[in-house]
């Protein structure tokens, strides 16, 4: 298989973790006989510094002419500390989602047994949790009308959804539920918000086309509580942009660290794959960032964009074996982890690549 992959390192630790994600993709290509052609482009703070634009036209052209995108992160303290800044790194991410039609963000929350103790939640509550979030990406308060009035003393952001936006992500979520346990939870705030009432109304209509899927509707505050209280009660969850942003970050505690969570942003064209953590400038350049979320994002890329299920499963098994052998980055290590098993970003990526080689070698011998 020959495919073109654009790497968007972005800002902060994005550069460090995507390097490991790329290495894994190169290893898969080598072991399975694929031809992956890599290109790189600017986005975020790095793009602003170089061009004055958080998403340069050159970058957008590359993204529209590739088969998949592996993305790092955007953000910089310079903008966090200046609310008045007109140009911001995050604008590049939002524009990219809009321009590429990336309306569905998939975030699998699957806990590796080896990391049960890494979470602040009791292991007996966590064990067996396996949730797939569908977060709508192109509507809600992030894209609604916003502004200031009353001499700048009043600010507003409009939460807005159109029927078609809810329909298309609902269909993706229902189809995924059909391949899992046939249970779907739709999260909204329909007791207060008109946009949520439309959301619930549309999900109920779409549900009629999937009679084999059991649907429950839950208010976002109740969902936030239950996610910690009983995460195993969820399977597929579909929700809006703002609620999904908050709930999936909360769900990172189920996996023990945001450094373990991958995501895919998809629509009807090219797919974008990224770890859910941010640019983390407090640890940038120290070589201690956890690359496993980027590596697991590469696995999603192989599966969803390229249909390479065996290759994707090999990456996941390699990560699992790495954890079984006791290797950790600082964010998922504990007092029991031997010092020599606590690895930096680059070395952790290399260990996963070695595991891939060994797994493929064993399979080849077994099939010889």
N, C-alpha and C positions, 0 to 999 in steps of 0.2 A: 504493500500500500504506500502511495506517495501522497503526502499532505504538507501543506504550508501552515506553520504555526508562528504567530506573532507574539513576542514576549514584551510585556509592558512592566518593567521593574518598578517604575514609579518612584516613591519617596521612602526615606527611612529604611526600615528593615525589609521593605519590599524587594530591594535589590538583592539582599542576601538570601532570602528564602526562595525567590524565583530561580536563582542560580541552581539550587538543589532540585527544584521541580524540573528544570530543563535537563539536568544531568540524568534524572530518572527516565524522562522521555527518550533521551539519547540511548540509554541502556536498553530500554524496551525495544527501540528500533533496531539496535544491534542484535539482540537476542532473538527477535521474531522476524527479522528480515524486512523491516519497513524502511521507507525513506522519508524522514521528517526534515523538512527544510525550515530553518529558523531565521526570523528577522526580528529586529528590535525597534521600539519607537518610544517617544517621549510622552509623558502625561503628568499632570499635577504640578507641584512646585518646581520640579526639574524643568518642565516645559515652560512654565512662566518665566523662570530665570533665563532660559535660552531664547524664547520667542515672544514672551509677553502674553501667551495664550495657554490656558491649562489643557487644551486639546487642539493642537495645531492641525491644520488641514492635511499636512503630510501624514500625520499619524492616522487620521480618520480614513484617508485613502488606503493605507496599508491594512487597516482593520476590515475594510469592506472587500478586500481582495485576498483574504486568507481563509483557511478552513477552521481555525480555532484560535482562541486567545488565552494565554496564561498571564494573569495579572498579579501584581504585588499589592501595593497600597498607595494611597495618596494622603497628603496632610503635612503640615509643618507648624511648629509653635509660633512662628512669625505671624501667621494668620489667626491662630487660636487666640492670641493676645491682642488682636486688633479687629474688633467686631465691625469697624467701619470700612474695612478693606473691600473694594469693589470687585476685584478679581481674586478668586480663591481656588486652591487646588481641587476641592470637591466639585466645583463646577464642571471640571473636565470629566469626572466620573458620571455625573448626572447627564451631561450632554451625550456622552458615549452611549449610555443606556438608551436614551431617546433616539439618537441617530441610527443605532443598530436594531432598534425595536426589541430590546431585551426586557420583556415585560414580566418574566417569571424567574424568581430567584429560588433555587432549590438548595436547602441546607439540611443535609442528613446529620442527625444527632445520634451517633452510634458509639456506645462505650466499649472500649477494649477492656476485657476483664482485668488485665494487668494494671490498669489505671484506676481501679475502684477506689483505692485509698487516696488518690490524688484530688478527689473532689471533697468539698466541705460537707456534702450530703452523705448520710449513712449508706454504706455499701449495700445493705439489705433492701433499701428503697430503690437504689440505682440499678442493681444487677438485672440485666435483660432489657433495659430501656433501649428502644430503637424507634426514633421519631424522624419523619421526613416533613420538613416545613416547606410550604409554598408561599412565598412572600411576593405580593404584587409590587412591581418596581417602577412603573411609569406614571402613577397617579398619586392622589393623596396630598398632604400638606407640602410635600417637597416640590410639587409642580403647580399647585394652585396659586391664585393671585395673592400677592403679599405686599406689604408696604407700611408706611408710617403716616399718621395724621395728628391733628391737635398739637401742632408745633413739635412734632416728633415724640410727644409724650404717650402716644398710643400706637401699638404695633399690632399687625394682624397677619395671619397665614390661613389661607382658605383650604379646608379639607374638601376635596372634590373628586367624585368618581362618575364615570359614564357606564352605562349598562354593558357595552361591549368589552370594557376593560375587566369587569368582574367576570363576565361570561368566559372569556378566553383562558383566564387563569383557573377558573373553577373546573373547566373541562380537563385541563392538564392534571389538576389535583385528583379529580375523580378517576381518571384513567390510571394514575399511579396507585390509587387505593384498590383498584380492581386487581392489581398484580401483587398486592400485599395482603393485609388481613380484612380488606373490604370494609374499613371503617374510616370515616372522615370527620374531622372536627373543624367547623368554620368559626373563626373568632372575630367578633365585632363589638360595637357598643351601641346596639340598636335601641336600647332603652333611652338614649340621650341624643344620639347624632342622626340627622337625616341621611347623611351619606351611608351610615351603617345600616339604616333601614332599607335603603336601595340594595346594599350589599347582600343582606339576608334574603330579601325578596328574590334577587337573581339567583343566588345559590340554591334556594328552594325550587326554583323553576328548572335549573340545570339538573338537579338531583333526580327529577322524573325520568331523565334519560339513562340513569344508572340505578335501576331498581335493586341491583344486587349489593349496592353499597349502603351501609347504615350511616346516617348523617346525624350529628348533634351540633347544635349552635350554642356558643358559650361567649359570655361577655369577657372582654379582655382582662379585667381585674380578677375575675374568677379563674381564668386560664393561667394568669401569672402565678396565682397561689397554688393551683393544682399541679403546675409544672414542677414545682419543688416538692410538693406534698406526695404526689403519686405520678411520676413521669411515665411509668409503664402503662398508664391508662390512655395515653395518646398513641396514635400510629401516624396517619397523615393529617397535617394541620394546614389549612389555607386561611390567609389573613391579608390585611392591607399593608401598605408600605410602612407606615409609622409603627403600627402594632407589631408587625413582623420584625422590624429593626430591633425593637426593644426585647421581644420575647426570645428571639434567637440568640441575642447576646446573653440573656438570662440563662438560656439553655446550655451555654458554654460551660456552666458550672457542673452540668451532668457529665460532660466529657473530661472535667478536671482542669481544662485550660482552653482559652481561645486559640492557643497555638496548635490545637488538635482538630479544629473544625474547618472543613472544606466547604466550598459552595460553587454552584453553577448558575449563571444568569443566561437564560435562553429565550428565544422568541421563535421566529420563523426562518431565521437566516443563520449567521455565525453565532457560536456559543462562547461565552466568557467564563473563565474559571479562576477562582481566587480564594485565598484563605480569608476568614471573616475578621481577623484581627486588623488593627490599623497600622500606621507607620511606626509607632512606638519609638519616637526619637530618643527616649531616655536610655534605650539599649542599642541604638544604632551604632554600628562600627565596632561593637564589642565582640562580635562573633558568637553570641550566646542565644540568638533568636531561635525559636523552635521551627524547623522547616517542614515538619510532618504535615501541617495543614496544606502547605503548597504542594507537597508530594501527593497527598490524598486528593487535592484538586486536579492534579495531573491524571490521577486514576479516573476521576469523573469525566475529564476531557476525552480520554481514550474510550470510555464506555458510551457516553451520550453523543458526542460529535462524530466519533469514528466507528462506533459500533463494535469496538474491539473488547468484548466482554472478558475473554480469557486473559488478555494483557492487563486489563484493569484489575481483575481479581488477583493477578500475580503481584501487582504493586501493593494491594491491600494486605495480602499474605506476607509480603516482605516487611511491611511496617509492623504487622502483628508479631512476626518472628523476632524482629529487632527488639520489640518491647518485652517479649518472653525471655529473651536473653539478658534482660536487665538494663539495657541501654536507655538513657534518659537525657533530655536537655534540662536546664535548671528549673524551668517552670513546672515540670512534671516529676522532678526528683523529690525524694523525701529523706529523712534522717537515716533511713535504712539503705539508701542507695550508695554503693561503694564509690569512692572518689573517682576511680579510674573508669567507671561506667557513666559518669556525667560528661556528656559530649558537647562540643560546640556545634554551630550551624553546619559548617562544611563537612566535618567528620561524620555527623549524623547522616547527612545526605549520602556520603560515601558508603557508610555501613548498609543503608537501605539498598544501594546499587549492588553491593556484594551479595546481599540476600537474594536479589532478583536473579543474579547470575547463578547462584546455587540452586534456587528453585527450578529454573529452566533446565539446568543441567540434570537434575534428578528426574524431571519429567521426560527429558529426552532419552535417558538411560532406561527408564521404565517402559517407554514405547518402542525401544530398539528391537 
